[in-house]
Amino acid sequence: MTRKIILDLCGGTGSWTRYYPKDEYDIRVITLPDNDVLTYKPPKNVYGICAAPPCTMFSFARMSAKKPRDLQEGMSTVIACLKIIWECQYKIKSSTQKASPLKFWCLENPNGFLKYFLGKPVYEFNPYDFGDNWKKRTQLWGYFNYPKKQPIKCDLPKYDHMASKDLHPEFFGKYDRLTRRSMTPFGFAKSFYKENK
């Protein structure tokens, strides 16, 4: 059986695509330092794309950064992700084809300046909407089936989970706090997989 190719652009730890079975899907995490979306050329027959460009320049939570906000720098990675998505979309098999070659594509970023460039997001969530007891308002753009929310009551302040070894202990000692903060919430990732197979 030929495995379906899914590109996880700027995927970091690969947490967004972690629930896609490896025997059915060929998950390709395109992230630094090994791969750069700015120079990446997608293969033929890509099935789906998840993109999580860095929010460093877009985030409203950016209050004490030493480097000044540079939206043009931030957009260079977003545009690179979109170009990969578009390159895959161009590969229709006939001029009468009415469906995209991609089964789905989705671009994610926390609430911030990106919406002023891409327009209103088509979907928005917090981790607690999918059973993870923390808050991080996240916005999505793209063409995908919406994950079904099953919210829980959240009693942790924003990002408090990052100091707790009880939540996803396998990542403590392996990733620093900034990396853990940027990871796709597992509850959302599982729900996204269920709706976008």
Contacts in CASP RR format, 6 or more apart in sequence:
PFRMAT RR
TARGET T0000
AUTHOR 0000-0000-0000
METHOD contacts of the structure
MODEL  1
MTRKIILDLCGGTGSWTRYYPKDEYDIRVITLPDNDVLTYKPPKNVYGIC
AAPPCTMFSFARMSAKKPRDLQEGMSTVIACLKIIWECQYKIKSSTQKAS
PLKFWCLENPNGFLKYFLGKPVYEFNPYDFGDNWKKRTQLWGYFNYPKKQ
PIKCDLPKYDHMASKDLHPEFFGKYDRLTRRSMTPFGFAKSFYKENK
1 24 0 8 1.000
3 23 0 8 1.000
3 24 0 8 1.000
3 25 0 8 1.000
3 26 0 8 1.000
4 24 0 8 1.000
4 25 0 8 1.000
4 26 0 8 1.000
4 47 0 8 1.000
4 48 0 8 1.000
4 103 0 8 1.000
5 25 0 8 1.000
5 26 0 8 1.000
5 28 0 8 1.000
5 43 0 8 1.000
5 45 0 8 1.000
5 46 0 8 1.000
5 47 0 8 1.000
5 48 0 8 1.000
6 17 0 8 1.000
6 20 0 8 1.000
6 25 0 8 1.000
6 26 0 8 1.000
6 27 0 8 1.000
6 28 0 8 1.000
6 46 0 8 1.000
6 47 0 8 1.000
6 48 0 8 1.000
6 49 0 8 1.000
6 50 0 8 1.000
7 28 0 8 1.000
7 30 0 8 1.000
7 42 0 8 1.000
7 46 0 8 1.000
7 48 0 8 1.000
7 49 0 8 1.000
7 50 0 8 1.000
7 51 0 8 1.000
7 84 0 8 1.000
8 14 0 8 1.000
8 16 0 8 1.000
8 17 0 8 1.000
8 27 0 8 1.000
8 28 0 8 1.000
8 29 0 8 1.000
8 30 0 8 1.000
8 31 0 8 1.000
8 50 0 8 1.000
8 52 0 8 1.000
9 30 0 8 1.000
9 31 0 8 1.000
9 37 0 8 1.000
9 40 0 8 1.000
9 49 0 8 1.000
9 50 0 8 1.000
9 51 0 8 1.000
9 52 0 8 1.000
9 53 0 8 1.000
9 81 0 8 1.000
9 84 0 8 1.000
10 30 0 8 1.000
10 31 0 8 1.000
10 37 0 8 1.000
10 51 0 8 1.000
10 52 0 8 1.000
10 53 0 8 1.000
10 54 0 8 1.000
10 77 0 8 1.000
10 81 0 8 1.000
11 17 0 8 1.000
11 29 0 8 1.000
11 30 0 8 1.000
11 31 0 8 1.000
11 50 0 8 1.000
11 52 0 8 1.000
12 29 0 8 1.000
12 31 0 8 1.000
12 52 0 8 1.000
12 179 0 8 1.000
12 182 0 8 1.000
13 171 0 8 1.000
13 175 0 8 1.000
13 179 0 8 1.000
13 183 0 8 1.000
14 27 0 8 1.000
14 29 0 8 1.000
14 31 0 8 1.000
14 184 0 8 1.000
15 183 0 8 1.000
15 184 0 8 1.000
15 186 0 8 1.000
15 189 0 8 1.000
16 50 0 8 1.000
16 52 0 8 1.000
16 108 0 8 1.000
16 184 0 8 1.000
16 189 0 8 1.000
16 192 0 8 1.000
17 25 0 8 1.000
17 27 0 8 1.000
17 29 0 8 1.000
17 50 0 8 1.000
17 189 0 8 1.000
17 193 0 8 1.000
18 186 0 8 1.000
18 189 0 8 1.000
19 189 0 8 1.000
19 190 0 8 1.000
19 193 0 8 1.000
20 27 0 8 1.000
20 193 0 8 1.000
25 47 0 8 1.000
29 35 0 8 1.000
30 36 0 8 1.000
30 37 0 8 1.000
30 40 0 8 1.000
30 84 0 8 1.000
37 53 0 8 1.000
37 77 0 8 1.000
37 80 0 8 1.000
37 81 0 8 1.000
37 84 0 8 1.000
38 76 0 8 1.000
38 77 0 8 1.000
38 80 0 8 1.000
40 80 0 8 1.000
40 84 0 8 1.000
41 87 0 8 1.000
42 84 0 8 1.000
42 87 0 8 1.000
42 88 0 8 1.000
44 91 0 8 1.000
45 101 0 8 1.000
46 88 0 8 1.000
46 101 0 8 1.000
46 102 0 8 1.000
47 102 0 8 1.000
47 103 0 8 1.000
48 88 0 8 1.000
48 102 0 8 1.000
48 103 0 8 1.000
48 104 0 8 1.000
48 105 0 8 1.000
48 196 0 8 1.000
49 84 0 8 1.000
49 85 0 8 1.000
49 88 0 8 1.000
49 102 0 8 1.000
49 104 0 8 1.000
49 105 0 8 1.000
49 106 0 8 1.000
50 105 0 8 1.000
50 106 0 8 1.000
50 108 0 8 1.000
50 192 0 8 1.000
51 81 0 8 1.000
51 82 0 8 1.000
51 84 0 8 1.000
51 85 0 8 1.000
51 105 0 8 1.000
51 106 0 8 1.000
51 107 0 8 1.000
51 108 0 8 1.000
52 107 0 8 1.000
52 108 0 8 1.000
52 109 0 8 1.000
52 182 0 8 1.000
52 184 0 8 1.000
53 74 0 8 1.000
53 77 0 8 1.000
53 78 0 8 1.000
53 80 0 8 1.000
53 81 0 8 1.000
53 107 0 8 1.000
53 109 0 8 1.000
54 74 0 8 1.000
54 77 0 8 1.000
54 182 0 8 1.000
55 109 0 8 1.000
55 110 0 8 1.000
55 112 0 8 1.000
55 114 0 8 1.000
55 182 0 8 1.000
56 62 0 8 1.000
56 65 0 8 1.000
56 74 0 8 1.000
57 69 0 8 1.000
57 70 0 8 1.000
57 71 0 8 1.000
57 73 0 8 1.000
57 74 0 8 1.000
57 113 0 8 1.000
58 71 0 8 1.000
58 74 0 8 1.000
58 109 0 8 1.000
58 110 0 8 1.000
58 112 0 8 1.000
58 113 0 8 1.000
58 114 0 8 1.000
59 110 0 8 1.000
59 112 0 8 1.000
60 110 0 8 1.000
60 111 0 8 1.000
60 112 0 8 1.000
60 113 0 8 1.000
61 110 0 8 1.000
62 69 0 8 1.000
71 113 0 8 1.000
71 117 0 8 1.000
75 117 0 8 1.000
78 107 0 8 1.000
78 114 0 8 1.000
78 117 0 8 1.000
78 118 0 8 1.000
81 107 0 8 1.000
82 107 0 8 1.000
85 102 0 8 1.000
85 105 0 8 1.000
85 107 0 8 1.000
88 101 0 8 1.000
88 102 0 8 1.000
88 105 0 8 1.000
89 100 0 8 1.000
89 101 0 8 1.000
89 102 0 8 1.000
91 101 0 8 1.000
92 100 0 8 1.000
92 101 0 8 1.000
93 101 0 8 1.000
100 143 0 8 1.000
102 143 0 8 1.000
103 196 0 8 1.000
104 143 0 8 1.000
104 144 0 8 1.000
104 145 0 8 1.000
104 196 0 8 1.000
105 142 0 8 1.000
105 143 0 8 1.000
105 144 0 8 1.000
106 140 0 8 1.000
106 141 0 8 1.000
106 142 0 8 1.000
106 143 0 8 1.000
106 144 0 8 1.000
106 192 0 8 1.000
106 196 0 8 1.000
107 118 0 8 1.000
107 140 0 8 1.000
107 141 0 8 1.000
107 142 0 8 1.000
108 138 0 8 1.000
108 139 0 8 1.000
108 140 0 8 1.000
108 184 0 8 1.000
109 138 0 8 1.000
109 139 0 8 1.000
110 136 0 8 1.000
110 137 0 8 1.000
110 138 0 8 1.000
110 139 0 8 1.000
111 124 0 8 1.000
111 137 0 8 1.000
111 138 0 8 1.000
111 139 0 8 1.000
112 139 0 8 1.000
114 139 0 8 1.000
115 121 0 8 1.000
115 139 0 8 1.000
118 141 0 8 1.000
119 141 0 8 1.000
121 139 0 8 1.000
121 140 0 8 1.000
121 141 0 8 1.000
122 140 0 8 1.000
122 141 0 8 1.000
122 142 0 8 1.000
123 139 0 8 1.000
123 140 0 8 1.000
123 146 0 8 1.000
123 147 0 8 1.000
124 137 0 8 1.000
124 138 0 8 1.000
124 139 0 8 1.000
124 140 0 8 1.000
125 137 0 8 1.000
125 138 0 8 1.000
125 140 0 8 1.000
125 147 0 8 1.000
125 149 0 8 1.000
125 188 0 8 1.000
126 135 0 8 1.000
126 136 0 8 1.000
126 137 0 8 1.000
126 138 0 8 1.000
126 151 0 8 1.000
126 154 0 8 1.000
127 133 0 8 1.000
127 134 0 8 1.000
127 135 0 8 1.000
127 136 0 8 1.000
127 138 0 8 1.000
127 185 0 8 1.000
127 187 0 8 1.000
127 188 0 8 1.000
128 134 0 8 1.000
128 135 0 8 1.000
128 151 0 8 1.000
128 152 0 8 1.000
128 153 0 8 1.000
128 154 0 8 1.000
129 149 0 8 1.000
129 150 0 8 1.000
129 151 0 8 1.000
129 188 0 8 1.000
130 147 0 8 1.000
130 149 0 8 1.000
130 150 0 8 1.000
130 151 0 8 1.000
130 185 0 8 1.000
130 187 0 8 1.000
130 188 0 8 1.000
130 190 0 8 1.000
130 191 0 8 1.000
131 150 0 8 1.000
131 151 0 8 1.000
131 152 0 8 1.000
131 187 0 8 1.000
132 161 0 8 1.000
132 167 0 8 1.000
132 185 0 8 1.000
132 186 0 8 1.000
132 187 0 8 1.000
132 188 0 8 1.000
133 152 0 8 1.000
133 154 0 8 1.000
133 155 0 8 1.000
133 156 0 8 1.000
133 161 0 8 1.000
133 167 0 8 1.000
134 154 0 8 1.000
134 156 0 8 1.000
134 158 0 8 1.000
134 159 0 8 1.000
134 160 0 8 1.000
134 161 0 8 1.000
134 167 0 8 1.000
134 185 0 8 1.000
135 154 0 8 1.000
135 156 0 8 1.000
135 157 0 8 1.000
135 158 0 8 1.000
135 159 0 8 1.000
136 158 0 8 1.000
136 159 0 8 1.000
136 181 0 8 1.000
136 185 0 8 1.000
138 188 0 8 1.000
144 192 0 8 1.000
144 195 0 8 1.000
144 196 0 8 1.000
145 195 0 8 1.000
145 196 0 8 1.000
146 195 0 8 1.000
147 188 0 8 1.000
147 191 0 8 1.000
147 192 0 8 1.000
147 194 0 8 1.000
147 195 0 8 1.000
148 191 0 8 1.000
148 195 0 8 1.000
149 191 0 8 1.000
150 191 0 8 1.000
159 181 0 8 1.000
161 167 0 8 1.000
162 177 0 8 1.000
162 180 0 8 1.000
162 181 0 8 1.000
163 177 0 8 1.000
165 172 0 8 1.000
168 180 0 8 1.000
168 186 0 8 1.000
171 180 0 8 1.000
171 183 0 8 1.000
172 180 0 8 1.000
175 183 0 8 1.000
END
